[in-house]
Amino acid sequence: MQVNVNYKNTLTFLIGLAFFYLGYLLWRVEDPFPEIDVQLKDIISYAVLAVEMGGHAVAVVHNDSRNSLNIQEKGETDEGKAELLTQADLISNHLILNILQRFPAIRVISEEKSGQISEAEAERYRTDRYSLWSSVREVVDQMPSKRMPLSRLAFWVDPLDATQEFTEGLLEYVTVMTCVTLDGKPIFGAIYRPFQNETVFGLVGWGAVKADGQVIKYDTSPANKKIVVSRSHAGKVEELAKIAFPGEYVVEPTGGSGYKSLRLANHSAELYMHTTKIKKWDTCAGDAIIRSLGGSMLDLDGRPIDYSPDLDVVNKRGLIAAISNPYSYYVKVKDHLKSIGL
């Protein structure tokens, strides 16, 4: 009896068996794919480019007389005030996310959802900022770099901070922010003020700098005796500040968390306090810059804010931030929290 072997079918069967066995092996291991590393400088460069691109669009939307801001309400704050959303928020968000997609393995947590603006709508606001980015890259190249695992990194994005003030024409408060975290800790922050054309970024363990290369030095002299607080989400912060620091400080209501963090960085205020809920994309970049200058941003339980992407995006315990001796300020505040119902 002669057996005729069909070599084609046999080969197909063996290949299929090999793939089945490979799949079985991959299923058996806990992490079937190797960890991918990336240079921190590359992440930083794109984070800065993203805020510049988004901020440019914010300014163009505002200055273009053909545009309406298309103001919408997307909810209410704890104080019952409307949370606003504009066309500038959406376009900035689209452009920023488009840039950060160069690192698809990194989680991106943004204030706005993707897909709310089409590519065609966003295209006219995209600008060639290569020369600016090249100069920023020269500054970034001065920073130390190392390879970091993508799976431990995350981006936090606020495409337009101080939207309320933006709609009121209080443009000095408006910022665009990106932040890089490692295992939930902010390690790099970039804040761009589109109507002042000012970019500040800081790397924890290295320091902070402006986009033109000007180093922001840690100033040990007494800061301007001011506490910056929210003008639109004040809560009981002014009451707390006056009780904890009677007669010591002027309490100044301002717009935008990013702006308040920069006030600490440029030494025109000593403390930043907030007593109501606040979203983590509002604080992450400022937190990183404050840390890069040797300071801290703490919640009102005295703990650093955790930016792990799987946790709640809302910090429900307010904050107190300072460049110099932040824990000593917290100690003065904590004993008065219960007296004002916090």
Secondary structure, DSSP 8 states (H G I E B T S, - for coil): ------HHHHHHHHHHHHHHHHHHHHHHSS--S---EEEHHHHHHHHHHHHHHHHHHHHHHHH-TT-----EEEEE-TTS-EEEE-HHHHHHHHHHHHHHTTSTTSEEEESS-TTSS-HHHHHTT----HHHHHHHHHHHTTS---EEEGGGEEEEEEEEE-HHHHHHT-GGG-EEEEEEEETTEEEEEEEEETTTTEEEEEETTTEEEETTS-EE----S---SEEEEESSS-TTHHHHHHHHSTTT-EEEEES-HHHHHHHHHTTS-SEEEE-S-EEHHHHHHHHHHHHHTT-EEE-TTS-B----TTS-SEETT-EEEESS-HHHHHHHHHTTTGGGT-
